[in-house]
Amino acid sequence: MAPAISPSRRERPEQSRPFRSGGPSPFFPHGPLTGIAAADRAGRYYGVADSGHIVIDEVAGYLVTMAFLPRALFPALVGFVLFRLCDVFKPWPARFFDVDPRWKNGAGVVLDDIFAGVWASALTWGALLVKQRLAP
């Protein structure tokens, strides 16, 4: 007969998951690197470095935005809106990668969205802090 395990010694369901529930995935660095290679190849195929057909840069930027944010509806929606705004207005250094001719390649296409994602993440954290202050 198997010995009984006390409730305090049982493994919690969240501890048995192969990946952590918070923070970035262990595959996080591979997304942007793969995106750079894919964007570079697609840019050569379409003849334009930042073709509208290339969306891997948007995905990578949004993943950067959400990487260290809580998993909830409010941060996901606010993060998406702020990422789109940062992607349109391109705060520094995102604008550098967007306009500098030396970066008209896959790396520039993805890096401008990654830095827009960094800005959007910081702004989303600010929105979360404001929400916590205003809503008890």
N, C-alpha and C positions, 0 to 999 in steps of 0.2 A: 504494500500500500504506500502511495506517495505521501511524503510529509506535507502537511498543510502549510500554506504560505500566508503569513499575516497580511492584512490589507496594506500596511505601511511598506511592505517589501515587494508588493506587486509592481510590475513594470507599468508605468503610466502609458496610455496610448500615444501621447505626443512624443514620448521618448523612443518609441519603437519605429518611428518613421525614418526612412533612409535619408531624408533631407530635412534640414531645419525649417521650422515654420516661419521664422523671421530672418531678415537679412537676405543678401543676394544668394543666388544659386551657386554651387561650386563650379558651374559651367559659365559663370558670368563673364570672365575675360575672353572666352572663345567667341561669344556673339559679335562683339565689335570687330574682332580680328577677321572672322569669317565675312562679316559685312563689308569690310574694307576690300577684301579680295573680290567679293561678288559685285560690289559697286564699281570697282575698277574694270572688271570684265564686261559688265553691262554697259558702262559708259563708252567703252571702245566699240561694243556691238552697235549701240544706238548713235554713236558719233557725237554725243554730247556728254560731258562729264557728269552733270547732275540732271539727267533725264527725268521726266515725270513718271516714267515707268519704274524707276528705282525707288523702292519703299523700305528697303532694309535699314536705311539710315534713320528713318522715322521710328522704326521698331526699336533700334538700338538706343536712340535718344530717349524714348519713353521708358524703356527698361532702366536706363540710368536714372531717370526721374524717380521711378518707383522703388529702386533697389533697397534703400534704407528707410523707407516710410512704412508706417503700420499698414497691415492688410485690412482695409475697411473701405466702405463706399465713398465717404467724404474725401479722404486723401486721393483715391483713384480718380474721382471726377475733377477735383481741383488740380491735381497733378497733370491730368490730360489737358485741361484748359490752359494752364500756365505753360505747359510744354509747347502747345501750339502757338501761344503768344510769343514765347521766347524764340521759337523757330522762325516766326515771321519777322520779329524785330531784331533778332540776332545781336544780343549784347556781346561785348567783348568777352572772350576771344573768339566767339562763334563767328562774328563778322569777318575776322581776319582770315579764317579758313574758307569763308564763302567768297571773298573778293580777291584775295591774293592769287595771281596767276600761277604761282609755283604750286598751289594746292588744288589745281583743277584736275584732280584724279580721285580714285576711290578713297584715299585717306582723307582728303579734304571734304569730300561729300559726307562721310560718316562723322568726322571729327567736329564739324560745325554743329551737327545735331547732338553729339555727345556733350559738347559744352553748353548748348542750349538746355540739355537735360540736367546738367549740374546746376545751372541757374534756376530752372524750374523746380528742382528738388529743394533748393534752399528757400525759394519763395513759398513752396507748399508747406515746408516746416514752419515758416512764419505764419501762414494761414492757420495751421493747426494750433499754434500757440495762441493766436488771437481768438480762435474759437474756444479754446479752453478757458481763457480769461473771461469771455463774454457769456458763455453758457456754463452754468455751474454743474 
